Amino acid sequence: MTARWVVEEVTPERDLRVNWQPISLLMKNELADDSRWYPKYRFTHNLLRVMESVRASLGNDGVFAWYWEVATRIHHDKDYSFDPAEALPAAGIGGDHGPAFDDPTWDDPIAERMAVGLDLAGTDIGTPIIGFDDLNGDRVGIFGPVITRVLPRDQALQLWDGMVAVTTVPGFWELKRTRTESPDLGERPEKLL
């Protein structure tokens, strides 16, 4: 939902360029293979391997196309077992990136890129992490916002501007409240490329 908020509502109005980075909850949480979450976290981690293979040849635009395709399959279709080799052409991505799914050599780039976000926002968080330059040109980051629905443009921009404002206040660290509703994913998003 946060990605949709930024891509569909905020980016066109705030002249943003989004650089997509990985976060592996499998790596971050050091999840044991007997955890009930392990199969999902392993699958999504391996999708990040494919993402880094795509990045190596197609850059950020390829990463976005891959992310949008797999996030739609996971969140809208509830599919945690699709074949990445089949998802690549659906994302408009050519080349032989499918084997990266089972290739642990992509784990180091995932860990390195993930560390950048965690260094900005802290290690006691999850995903999403948003990083940006403040008015002084200093890099700042924050976990969140975690949202449960697609927001109308005016609320989306209000949330963005508020997030930027609080994130850049020295000494500010956290806002939180208990989630009282499940995500409402809305309609399946269109391909944006």
Secondary structure as the mmCIF struct_conf table of DSSP 4:
data_model
#
loop_
_struct_conf.conf_type_id
_struct_conf.id
_struct_conf.beg_label_comp_id
_struct_conf.beg_label_asym_id
_struct_conf.beg_label_seq_id
_struct_conf.end_label_comp_id
_struct_conf.end_label_asym_id
_struct_conf.end_label_seq_id
HELX_RH_AL_P HELX_RH_AL_P1 THR A 2 ARG A 4
HELX_RH_PI_P HELX_RH_PI_P1 TRP A 5 VAL A 10
HELX_RH_AL_P HELX_RH_AL_P2 THR A 11 ARG A 14
TURN_TY1_P TURN_TY1_P1 ASP A 15 ASP A 15
HELX_RH_AL_P HELX_RH_AL_P3 LEU A 25 LYS A 28
TURN_TY1_P TURN_TY1_P2 ASN A 29 GLU A 30
TURN_TY1_P TURN_TY1_P3 ASP A 33 ASP A 34
BEND BEND1 SER A 35 SER A 35
TURN_TY1_P TURN_TY1_P4 ARG A 36 TRP A 37
HELX_RH_AL_P HELX_RH_AL_P4 TYR A 38 HIS A 75
TURN_TY1_P TURN_TY1_P5 HIS A 76 ASP A 77
BEND BEND2 TYR A 80 TYR A 80
HELX_RH_AL_P HELX_RH_AL_P5 PRO A 84 ALA A 90
TURN_TY1_P TURN_TY1_P6 ALA A 91 GLY A 92
BEND BEND3 GLY A 95 ASP A 96
HELX_RH_3T_P HELX_RH_3T_P1 GLY A 98 ASP A 102
HELX_RH_3T_P HELX_RH_3T_P2 PRO A 104 TRP A 106
HELX_RH_AL_P HELX_RH_AL_P6 ASP A 107 ALA A 121
BEND BEND4 THR A 123 ASP A 124
BEND BEND5 THR A 127 THR A 127
STRN STRN1 ILE A 129 ASP A 133
TURN_TY1_P TURN_TY1_P7 LEU A 135 ASN A 136
BEND BEND6 GLY A 137 GLY A 137
STRN STRN2 ARG A 139 PHE A 143
BEND BEND7 THR A 148 THR A 148
STRN STRN3 ARG A 149 ARG A 149
HELX_LH_PP_P HELX_LH_PP_P1 VAL A 150 PRO A 152
HELX_RH_AL_P HELX_RH_AL_P7 ARG A 153 THR A 167
TURN_TY1_P TURN_TY1_P8 THR A 168 THR A 168
BEND BEND8 VAL A 169 VAL A 169
TURN_TY1_P TURN_TY1_P9 PRO A 170 GLY A 171
BEND BEND9 GLU A 181 GLU A 181
STRN STRN4 ASP A 184 ASP A 184
BEND BEND10 GLU A 187 GLU A 187
HELX_LH_PP_P HELX_LH_PP_P2 ARG A 188 LYS A 191
#
